[in-house]
């Protein structure tokens, strides 16, 4: 029972961390007006700068988590990103807001390594798949929850709840303060909920079996597959950062209204994509043919590219469905791509390749995704909001498909998927 409580706590941490990360996308107009910043400065806050800090911190933190107690790391991580969220809520100038986002990125970079390490030690091997799936569902749902919670807090009910405690702060600042204080409460709760388990699967370097070096073509196929997955991550980050802004400006609706509607669509799309991607991966695994894996993900990416191309032709309802479809297809393709990374690599290197893939996802996806949309919105392109977001999704999907195609050619020396 305690293991399930710890798992639910880690799920809640994942949900809160992604809510803190993505809530900025709902209040773009308020932040720009209040702090007098440009689209490019906002893109740095929500994507490029955040992604660089997250990526740089992630690798050394993962190395330390394998060697030091994890409970203090978890408490420090929650406290760090929560403090950063509070700083963002109080910041009056762009540099201070940037510093707050740096704290958020640094804290959140430690969460996944700590959580996966704990899950691996508190659950037996035959239960780890379901446990990891439950944890990752918090990550998938976090972007949508941030829009729902933020939309509710921006509305009359949320304002009535927070205004008495923070009467002198703007509504968008109250949201950041509320989420930051909620994170601080989670820090205290972690002291009582989480125990440091024994490292049941720890191994020294001497214990690891020697593995033969992989052929150069296989290593290049792995690298190209990692790049392709990071290109898909551009789509997720672009939608997460700019979808509320696009809907508000394309259809002249309030941020509070979009928060109540769009969040649910993105949650459904994300969960559906991860679930269907996992089921499709299992079916393709039975065929033991890498080529079928690659062809399937390329076809899905072409469908995604087609959805993005028609963005400016849709009305309000169809645009919501389009974004849901894009998020679902991106989730399916990411799941297939990550499975390919695990299957292509030798068992002794799968952990490193997974870490490297997430490193690229943050560096490329979080770094470029939010930045490309304002490039399409502003001069010289000046595309309409929906067309700008759709064009980024289309181009990223085509690039990812091309990279998967190159990886398929390189991997032909390895005839079948490893079991």
C-alpha positions as CSV (number, residue, x, y, z in Angstrom):
1,X,0.0,0.0,0.0
2,X,2.8,2.4,0.8
3,X,4.4,1.8,-2.6
4,X,1.1,2.9,-4.2
5,X,1.0,6.0,-2.1
6,X,4.6,6.9,-3.1
7,X,3.6,6.3,-6.8
8,X,0.6,8.5,-6.5
9,X,2.8,11.2,-4.9
10,X,5.3,11.0,-7.8
11,X,2.4,11.2,-10.2
12,X,1.2,14.3,-8.4
13,X,4.7,15.8,-8.6
14,X,4.8,15.2,-12.4
15,X,1.4,16.8,-12.8
16,X,2.4,19.8,-10.7
17,X,5.7,20.2,-12.4
18,X,4.3,20.3,-15.9
19,X,1.5,22.6,-14.7
20,X,4.1,25.0,-13.3
21,X,6.1,24.7,-16.6
22,X,3.2,25.3,-19.0
23,X,1.0,27.7,-17.1
24,X,2.9,30.6,-18.7
25,X,1.4,29.8,-22.1
26,X,-2.1,30.7,-20.8
27,X,-1.2,34.2,-19.6
28,X,1.0,35.3,-22.5
29,X,-1.0,38.5,-23.1
30,X,-1.1,39.5,-19.4
31,X,2.7,38.9,-19.0
32,X,3.6,40.8,-22.2
33,X,1.4,43.8,-21.2
34,X,2.5,43.8,-17.6
35,X,6.2,43.4,-18.2
36,X,6.4,45.1,-21.7
37,X,8.2,42.1,-23.4
38,X,8.2,40.9,-27.0
39,X,7.1,37.6,-28.5
40,X,10.8,36.6,-28.7
41,X,11.5,37.4,-25.1
42,X,8.4,35.4,-24.1
43,X,9.7,32.5,-26.3
44,X,12.9,32.6,-24.3
45,X,11.0,32.4,-21.1
46,X,8.8,29.5,-22.0
47,X,11.0,27.6,-24.4
48,X,14.6,28.3,-25.5
49,X,16.2,29.5,-22.2
50,X,14.1,27.0,-20.2
51,X,15.1,24.1,-22.5
52,X,18.8,24.9,-22.4
53,X,18.9,25.0,-18.6
54,X,16.8,21.9,-18.3
55,X,19.0,20.0,-20.7
56,X,22.3,21.1,-19.2
57,X,21.1,20.2,-15.6
58,X,19.5,16.9,-16.5
59,X,22.6,14.8,-17.4
60,X,24.7,15.6,-14.3
61,X,21.6,15.3,-12.0
62,X,20.9,11.9,-13.5
63,X,24.5,10.9,-12.8
64,X,24.3,12.1,-9.1
65,X,20.9,10.4,-8.5
66,X,22.5,7.0,-9.3
67,X,25.0,7.6,-6.5
68,X,23.4,9.6,-3.7
69,X,20.2,9.3,-1.7
70,X,17.1,10.2,-3.7
71,X,14.7,11.6,-1.1
72,X,16.7,14.7,-0.5
73,X,17.0,15.2,-4.2
74,X,13.2,14.9,-4.6
75,X,12.5,17.5,-1.8
76,X,15.2,19.9,-3.2
77,X,13.8,19.5,-6.7
78,X,10.2,20.3,-5.7
79,X,11.4,23.2,-3.5
80,X,13.5,24.7,-6.3
81,X,10.9,24.7,-9.0
82,X,8.2,25.9,-6.6
83,X,10.5,28.8,-5.5
84,X,11.1,29.6,-9.1
85,X,7.3,29.7,-9.7
86,X,6.9,32.2,-6.8
87,X,9.7,34.3,-8.2
88,X,7.9,34.4,-11.6
89,X,4.8,35.6,-9.8
90,X,6.6,38.4,-8.1
91,X,8.9,39.5,-11.0
92,X,8.5,43.0,-12.2
93,X,11.3,42.9,-14.8
94,X,12.3,40.4,-17.5
95,X,15.7,39.4,-16.0
96,X,14.0,38.4,-12.7
97,X,11.4,36.4,-14.6
98,X,14.2,34.7,-16.5
99,X,15.9,33.9,-13.2
100,X,12.6,32.4,-11.9
101,X,12.3,30.2,-15.0
102,X,15.9,29.1,-14.5
103,X,15.0,27.8,-11.0
104,X,11.9,26.1,-12.4
105,X,14.0,24.3,-15.1
106,X,16.7,23.3,-12.6
107,X,14.2,21.8,-10.2
108,X,12.2,20.0,-12.8
109,X,15.3,18.5,-14.4
110,X,15.8,16.4,-11.3
111,X,12.3,15.0,-11.0
112,X,12.3,12.4,-13.8
113,X,15.6,10.7,-12.8
114,X,14.6,10.6,-9.2
115,X,11.1,9.3,-9.9
116,X,12.2,6.6,-12.3
117,X,15.0,5.5,-9.9
118,X,12.5,5.2,-7.0
119,X,9.9,3.3,-9.1
120,X,12.6,0.9,-10.2
121,X,13.4,0.0,-6.6
122,X,10.0,0.0,-4.9
123,X,8.1,-2.1,-7.5
124,X,9.0,-5.6,-8.6
125,X,10.0,-6.0,-12.2
126,X,6.6,-7.4,-13.3
127,X,4.8,-4.3,-12.0
128,X,7.2,-1.6,-13.2
129,X,5.6,-1.2,-16.6
130,X,2.2,-0.2,-15.2
131,X,3.9,2.0,-12.5
132,X,5.9,3.9,-15.1
133,X,2.8,4.3,-17.3
134,X,0.9,5.8,-14.4
135,X,3.7,8.2,-13.6
136,X,4.1,9.3,-17.3
137,X,0.3,9.9,-17.5
138,X,0.9,12.8,-15.1
139,X,3.4,14.3,-17.5
140,X,1.1,13.9,-20.5
141,X,-1.9,15.4,-18.6
142,X,0.2,18.2,-17.1
143,X,0.0,20.5,-20.0
144,X,-3.8,20.3,-20.3
145,X,-4.3,20.5,-16.5
146,X,-2.3,23.8,-16.5
147,X,-4.7,25.3,-19.0
148,X,-7.8,24.0,-17.1
149,X,-6.6,25.1,-13.7
150,X,-5.2,28.4,-15.0
151,X,-8.5,29.1,-16.8
152,X,-10.5,28.4,-13.7
153,X,-8.2,30.6,-11.5
154,X,-8.5,33.5,-14.1
155,X,-12.3,33.3,-13.9
156,X,-14.6,34.7,-11.3
157,X,-14.6,31.7,-9.0
158,X,-10.8,31.5,-9.0
159,X,-10.5,35.2,-8.5
160,X,-12.8,35.1,-5.5
161,X,-10.7,32.3,-4.0
162,X,-7.3,34.0,-4.3
163,X,-8.1,37.7,-4.2
164,X,-8.7,37.9,-0.4
165,X,-5.2,36.5,0.2
166,X,-3.3,38.4,-2.5
167,X,-5.4,41.6,-3.1
168,X,-2.6,43.7,-4.5
169,X,-1.4,41.2,-7.1
170,X,-2.6,40.9,-10.7
171,X,-4.7,37.7,-11.4
172,X,-2.0,36.1,-13.4
173,X,0.5,36.6,-10.6
174,X,-1.9,35.0,-8.1
175,X,-1.9,31.8,-10.1
176,X,1.9,31.6,-9.9
177,X,1.9,32.3,-6.2
178,X,-0.8,29.7,-5.6
179,X,1.1,27.0,-7.6
180,X,4.4,27.9,-5.9
181,X,2.9,27.6,-2.4
182,X,1.2,24.3,-3.4
183,X,4.7,23.0,-4.3
184,X,6.1,24.1,-1.0
185,X,3.4,22.1,0.7
186,X,4.4,19.1,-1.4
187,X,7.9,19.5,-0.1
188,X,6.7,19.1,3.5
189,X,4.5,16.2,2.5
190,X,7.4,14.4,0.9
191,X,9.2,14.2,4.3
192,X,6.4,11.9,5.5
193,X,5.4,10.1,2.4
194,X,8.6,9.1,0.7
195,X,11.2,6.7,2.2
196,X,14.6,6.0,0.7
197,X,14.4,2.4,-0.6
198,X,17.3,0.0,-1.0
199,X,18.8,0.0,-4.5
200,X,17.7,-3.4,-5.4
201,X,19.0,-3.2,-9.0
202,X,22.2,-1.4,-8.4
203,X,25.3,-2.7,-10.2
204,X,28.9,-1.7,-10.2
205,X,30.9,-1.3,-13.4
206,X,32.6,-4.7,-12.7
207,X,29.2,-6.4,-12.5
208,X,28.1,-5.3,-16.0
209,X,28.7,-7.7,-18.8
210,X,31.0,-6.6,-21.6
211,X,29.1,-5.8,-24.8
212,X,30.4,-5.9,-28.3
213,X,30.6,-2.5,-30.0
214,X,27.6,-1.7,-32.2
215,X,28.2,-1.3,-36.0
216,X,28.6,2.4,-37.1
217,X,25.5,2.2,-39.2
218,X,23.4,1.1,-36.1
219,X,24.9,3.9,-34.0
220,X,24.0,6.4,-36.7
221,X,20.5,5.0,-37.0
222,X,20.1,5.5,-33.2
223,X,21.3,9.0,-33.5
224,X,19.0,9.9,-36.4
225,X,16.1,8.2,-34.5
226,X,16.8,10.4,-31.4
227,X,16.9,13.5,-33.7
228,X,13.6,12.5,-35.2
229,X,11.9,12.1,-31.8
230,X,13.3,15.5,-30.8
231,X,11.7,17.0,-34.0
232,X,8.4,15.5,-32.9
233,X,8.9,17.2,-29.5
234,X,9.0,20.5,-31.3
235,X,5.3,20.0,-32.1
236,X,4.4,19.2,-28.5
237,X,6.2,22.2,-27.2
238,X,4.8,24.6,-29.8
239,X,1.2,23.5,-29.2
240,X,1.7,23.6,-25.4
241,X,3.2,27.1,-25.5
242,X,1.1,28.8,-28.1
243,X,-2.3,26.9,-28.5
244,X,-4.1,29.1,-25.9
245,X,-2.8,32.3,-27.5
246,X,-3.7,31.1,-31.0
247,X,-7.3,30.2,-29.9
248,X,-7.8,33.5,-28.0
249,X,-6.6,35.7,-31.0
250,X,-8.1,33.6,-33.8
251,X,-11.6,33.4,-32.3
252,X,-11.8,36.4,-30.0
253,X,-12.5,34.4,-26.9
254,X,-11.2,34.9,-23.3
255,X,-8.3,33.0,-21.8
256,X,-10.5,31.8,-19.1
257,X,-12.9,30.2,-21.6
258,X,-10.1,28.6,-23.6
259,X,-8.6,27.3,-20.3
260,X,-11.8,25.4,-19.6
261,X,-12.2,23.9,-23.1
262,X,-8.8,23.5,-24.7
263,X,-7.2,21.9,-21.7
264,X,-9.6,18.9,-21.8
265,X,-9.0,18.4,-25.5
266,X,-5.2,18.4,-25.1
267,X,-5.4,15.9,-22.2
268,X,-7.6,13.6,-24.2
269,X,-5.3,13.9,-27.2
270,X,-2.2,13.3,-25.2
271,X,-3.4,10.3,-23.2
272,X,-5.0,8.8,-26.3
273,X,-1.8,9.2,-28.3
274,X,0.4,7.6,-25.7
275,X,-2.0,4.7,-25.1
276,X,-2.5,4.0,-28.9
277,X,1.2,4.3,-29.5
278,X,2.0,1.8,-26.8
279,X,-0.5,-0.7,-28.2
280,X,0.7,-0.2,-31.8
281,X,4.3,-0.7,-30.6
282,X,3.4,-4.0,-28.9
283,X,1.7,-5.2,-32.2
284,X,4.7,-4.2,-34.3
285,X,7.0,-5.8,-31.8
286,X,5.5,-9.2,-32.6
287,X,6.5,-8.8,-36.3
288,X,10.1,-8.2,-35.3
289,X,10.6,-6.0,-38.4
290,X,12.2,-2.6,-37.9
291,X,11.1,-1.5,-41.4
292,X,7.5,-1.8,-40.4
293,X,8.1,0.3,-37.3
294,X,9.7,3.0,-39.4
295,X,7.1,2.9,-42.2
296,X,4.3,3.1,-39.6
297,X,5.7,6.2,-37.8
298,X,6.4,7.9,-41.2
299,X,2.8,7.4,-42.3
300,X,1.5,8.8,-39.1
301,X,3.8,11.8,-39.4
302,X,2.5,12.5,-42.9
303,X,-1.1,12.5,-41.6
304,X,0.0,14.9,-38.9
305,X,1.6,17.2,-41.5
306,X,-1.7,17.2,-43.5
307,X,-3.6,18.3,-40.4
308,X,-1.3,21.2,-39.8
309,X,-1.5,22.4,-43.4
310,X,-5.2,22.9,-43.3
311,X,-5.2,24.8,-40.0
312,X,-6.4,28.2,-41.3
313,X,-9.4,26.6,-43.0
314,X,-11.0,25.3,-39.8
315,X,-13.6,26.9,-37.6
316,X,-13.5,27.0,-33.8
317,X,-14.7,23.4,-33.3
318,X,-12.6,21.9,-36.0
319,X,-9.5,23.8,-34.8
320,X,-10.0,22.2,-31.3
321,X,-10.3,18.8,-33.0
322,X,-7.2,19.6,-35.2
323,X,-5.1,20.3,-32.1
324,X,-6.3,17.2,-30.4
325,X,-5.4,15.2,-33.5
326,X,-2.0,16.8,-33.7
327,X,-1.2,16.1,-30.0
328,X,-2.5,12.5,-30.3
329,X,-0.5,11.7,-33.5
330,X,2.6,13.3,-32.0
331,X,2.2,11.1,-28.9
332,X,1.8,8.0,-31.0
333,X,4.9,8.9,-33.0
334,X,7.0,9.7,-30.0
335,X,6.1,6.4,-28.3
336,X,7.0,4.5,-31.5
337,X,10.3,6.4,-31.8
338,X,11.2,5.8,-28.1
339,X,10.5,2.1,-28.6
340,X,12.8,2.0,-31.6
341,X,15.6,3.6,-29.6
342,X,15.2,1.0,-26.9
343,X,15.1,-1.9,-29.5
344,X,18.0,-0.6,-31.6
345,X,20.4,-0.1,-28.7
346,X,22.2,-2.9,-26.9
347,X,20.7,-3.7,-23.4
348,X,23.9,-2.3,-21.8
349,X,23.4,1.1,-23.5
350,X,19.6,1.5,-23.5
351,X,19.6,3.6,-20.3
352,X,22.2,6.0,-21.8
353,X,20.4,6.3,-25.2
354,X,17.1,7.0,-23.4
355,X,18.8,9.8,-21.4
356,X,20.4,11.1,-24.5
357,X,17.0,11.1,-26.3
358,X,15.4,13.1,-23.5
359,X,18.3,15.5,-23.5
360,X,17.7,16.2,-27.2
361,X,13.9,16.4,-26.7
362,X,14.4,19.2,-24.2
363,X,17.2,20.9,-26.1
364,X,15.6,20.8,-29.5
365,X,11.9,20.5,-28.6
366,X,11.6,23.0,-25.7
367,X,14.3,25.2,-27.3
368,X,12.9,25.5,-30.8
369,X,9.2,24.7,-30.4
370,X,8.0,27.9,-28.7
371,X,10.5,30.0,-30.7
372,X,9.4,28.9,-34.2
373,X,5.8,30.1,-33.7
374,X,6.6,33.8,-33.2
375,X,8.9,33.6,-36.2
376,X,5.8,32.6,-38.3
377,X,3.6,35.2,-36.5
378,X,5.9,38.2,-36.9
379,X,7.6,39.8,-39.9
380,X,8.4,38.8,-42.6
381,X,5.9,35.9,-42.7
382,X,3.1,37.4,-40.6
383,X,0.9,34.3,-40.8
384,X,-2.5,34.2,-39.1
385,X,-2.3,32.6,-35.6
386,X,-3.7,29.1,-36.5
387,X,-1.7,29.0,-39.8
388,X,1.5,29.9,-37.8
389,X,1.0,27.0,-35.3
390,X,-0.1,24.6,-38.0
391,X,2.9,25.4,-40.3
392,X,5.3,24.7,-37.4
393,X,3.6,21.3,-36.8
394,X,3.7,20.5,-40.5
395,X,7.4,21.4,-41.0
396,X,8.5,19.6,-37.8
397,X,6.5,16.4,-38.9
398,X,8.1,16.4,-42.3
399,X,11.5,16.8,-40.9
400,X,10.9,14.0,-38.4
401,X,9.6,11.8,-41.1
402,X,12.7,12.5,-43.2
403,X,15.0,11.7,-40.3
404,X,13.1,8.4,-39.6
405,X,13.6,7.5,-43.3
406,X,17.3,8.1,-43.1
407,X,17.4,6.0,-39.9
408,X,15.6,3.2,-41.6
409,X,18.2,3.1,-44.4
410,X,21.0,3.1,-41.8
411,X,19.5,0.3,-39.7
412,X,19.0,-2.2,-42.6
413,X,22.2,-4.0,-41.5
414,X,20.2,-5.0,-38.3
415,X,17.5,-7.1,-39.8
416,X,15.1,-7.4,-36.9
417,X,14.1,-5.6,-33.8
418,X,15.8,-6.9,-30.6
419,X,13.5,-8.6,-28.2
